Amino acid sequence: MGSFVDVKINAQEILQRQLKRMARGRIIISSVTDPYQPIEAKYKLTRQCLEVLLQHQFPVDILTKSPLVLRDMDMIKKFKDIEVGLTITTDNEEVRKVFEPHAPSIVARINALKTLHEHGIKTYAFLGPVLPMNPEALSKKTRPHVDSVIIDRMNYPSKTLRIYQRMNLDKWLDKDFTDDIIQRLRNGFAEKPVSIC
């Protein structure tokens, strides 16, 4: 999460216009910017966009780090084709606080997955970028609450090199080491569909 947010208060109207001329396809909310940032609690733009998508029953894939997604459970349950994923990068709160200082806790994210799953929503965990963790512990905590898993490595390690060095975690930048962690994660989800980016 950055230090500023541009609020697109007309997002619902723009989406409504675009859907009139768009071919039907799966819509991802959102692969770049979290659709449930704290400011969403006030402006409800994601909820408004979901209302528009629901009118047309577009297939939707929601990806977030926030349990605020649960606020929209009433609407999510009305979609015929929807999937909700929570991004979880580590099982270690100290690591999370360093790399994701403003993001919700790991427990809050796992509990959100659990709640969604218990309500019959198709769920997945996006484990990426893989940060220092205990892969067996993370897979054990997450596995019961997901239908599938996506695993991704740190794509731009040069941008976080100083953090790894400061925390004496240099081995997590080694490809062979992280390949082993990813394989251990994969083994922890052996009975679930796993894709690796």
CORTALIN-V131591 format. One line per field, one symbol per residue. phi: phi as a letter, one per 40 degrees, with the letter a starting at -180 (. if undefined). psi: psi as a letter, one per 20 degrees, with the letter a starting at -180 (. if undefined). burial: I if it has 24 or more other ideal C-beta (glycine too) atoms within 12 Angstrom, else O. A space follows every 10 residues. Layout:
phi->???
psi->???
burial->???
This chain:
phi->.ccabccccb dccccdcccc bcccacbbba cbbccbcdcc dccfcccccc dcccdbfccb bbbabbcddc dcddcdcccc babbbbcbba bbcccdcccb cbccccdccc ccddcdcccg ccbabbcacc bdabcccccc ccdcbbcaab bbcccbcccb dccdcccfbd ccccdcccdc cccccdccbd cbcbbbc
psi->paiqpoonij ggggggghhh jqqprpppnq igppilrhih hghkhggghh gghhhilqpq opprjpihhh hjhgggiiqh nqppqppoir johggghghm hjqqrgghgh hgggggghjj ppqqponqqo rprohggghg hhgijqhrqp pqrohmhhij ghggghjlkh hiipghghgg ghhhgghikh jqppqp.
burial->OOOOOOOOOO IIOOIOOOOO OOOOOOIOII OOIIIIIOII OOOOIIIIII IIIIOOOIOI IIIIIIIIII OIIOIIOOIO OIIIIIIIII IIIOIIOOII OOIIIIOIII OIIIIIIOOO IIIIIIIIII IIIOIOOIIO IIIOIIIIII IIIIOOOOOI OOIIOOOOIO OIIOOOOIOO IIOIIIOIIO OIOIOOO
